[in-house]
């Protein structure tokens, strides 16, 4: 009986590893970026108390901004991550209330937030909403909304 359980466990492991290997082979390759590029939030500042709507300004050095879908060297578009961890680098960035896309090439936004503490982080993505290699993310900014 124990041998059958071990054999079944081994079979599941082999199938699982095969699935990961197939996924890795079919994954869209990530775009390289300049090593000296820097992404940051200009405002608001970490620890700041603000009122809603909050104007969030994006900063980028060493690369340019282009709309989503535009394949131009060393350019990308912004995604603002609100109250959520940095998304995984091996898949397109989700699009929802916590992962806000700026596919038009925007460099700032007015964000309506509820009173309380909130975290903000920028992620720069390529034309296909994939993080660069290596990922280009800002420091997380924590703000308090009155």
C-alpha positions in Angstrom: 0.0 0.0 0.0 2.8 2.4 0.9 4.5 1.7 -2.4 1.3 2.6 -4.3 1.0 5.9 -2.4 4.7 6.8 -3.1 4.2 5.8 -6.8 1.1 8.0 -7.0 2.9 10.9 -5.4 5.8 10.5 -7.8 3.4 10.5 -10.8 1.8 13.7 -9.6 5.2 15.3 -9.1 6.2 14.3 -12.7 3.0 15.7 -14.2 3.4 18.9 -12.2 7.0 19.4 -13.2 6.1 18.7 -16.9 3.4 21.3 -16.7 5.8 23.9 -15.3 8.4 23.0 -18.0 5.8 23.3 -20.8 4.7 26.7 -19.4 8.3 27.9 -19.3 8.8 26.9 -22.9 5.7 28.7 -24.1 6.0 31.8 -21.9 6.4 35.1 -23.7 10.0 36.3 -23.3 10.4 39.4 -21.2 12.0 42.6 -22.6 15.4 43.6 -21.4 15.8 47.1 -20.0 18.7 49.4 -19.3 20.4 48.5 -16.0 20.5 52.2 -14.9 16.8 52.9 -15.4 14.9 54.1 -12.3 11.2 54.3 -11.6 9.7 56.3 -8.7 6.7 58.1 -7.4 7.3 61.9 -7.5 4.3 62.6 -5.3 2.8 61.9 -2.9 5.7 61.3 -0.6 6.1 58.3 1.7 4.4 59.0 5.0 2.4 61.9 3.7 -1.2 62.6 4.8 -3.4 63.7 1.9 -7.0 64.2 0.9 -8.8 62.3 -1.8 -8.7 62.5 -4.8 -4.9 62.0 -4.6 -2.7 63.3 -7.5 -0.1 60.6 -8.1 2.8 61.7 -10.3 5.1 59.1 -11.9 8.9 59.5 -12.4 11.1 57.6 -14.8 14.9 58.0 -15.6 16.8 56.1 -18.2 13.8 55.0 -20.3 10.9 56.6 -22.1 7.2 56.2 -21.9 5.1 54.9 -24.8 1.5 53.7 -25.1 0.8 50.0 -24.6 1.3 48.0 -27.8 4.0 50.3 -29.1 7.3 48.4 -29.6 10.0 51.0 -29.3 13.4 50.3 -27.7 13.8 51.2 -24.0 10.2 52.4 -23.6 7.3 51.1 -21.5 4.1 52.2 -19.8 3.1 52.6 -16.2 1.0 50.4 -13.9 0.0 51.7 -10.4 -0.3 49.0 -7.8 -2.6 50.1 -5.0 -2.8 48.2 -1.7 -1.5 45.0 -3.2 1.9 43.2 -3.4 4.1 43.5 -6.5 2.6 41.1 -9.1 4.6 38.2 -10.4 7.1 39.0 -13.2 6.3 36.0 -15.3 2.8 36.9 -16.4 1.0 40.0 -17.7 0.1 42.5 -15.0 -3.6 42.1 -14.1 -6.0 44.9 -14.7 -8.3 45.6 -11.8 -8.9 48.2 -9.0 -5.5 47.2 -7.4 -3.5 47.1 -10.7 -4.3 50.2 -12.7 -3.0 50.4 -16.3 -1.8 53.6 -18.0 -1.6 52.2 -21.5 -2.0 55.6 -23.1 1.4 56.7 -21.8 0.1 58.8 -18.9 2.5 60.0 -16.3 0.1 61.0 -13.6 -3.4 60.3 -12.3 -6.0 61.5 -9.8 -6.9 58.6 -7.6 -10.0 58.4 -5.4 -9.1 56.6 -2.1 -11.1 55.9 1.0 -9.9 57.4 4.3 -7.0 55.4 6.0 -3.6 54.0 5.1 -2.8 53.0 1.5 0.2 51.7 -0.4 1.2 52.8 -3.9 3.9 51.3 -6.1 4.7 51.8 -9.8 5.6 49.0 -12.2 6.9 49.7 -15.7 5.8 47.2 -18.3 6.5 46.5 -22.0 4.1 46.7 -24.8 2.4 43.5 -23.7 2.0 44.4 -20.0 4.9 42.2 -19.0 7.5 43.4 -16.5 10.9 44.1 -17.9 13.9 41.9 -17.3 14.9 42.6 -14.6 11.7 44.1 -13.3 11.5 47.9 -13.0 9.5 48.8 -9.9 9.4 51.8 -7.6 9.8 51.8 -3.8 6.4 51.4 -2.1 4.9 54.7 -0.8 2.6 54.5 2.2 0.1 57.4 2.5 -2.7 58.3 4.9 -5.9 59.7 3.4 -7.9 62.0 5.7 
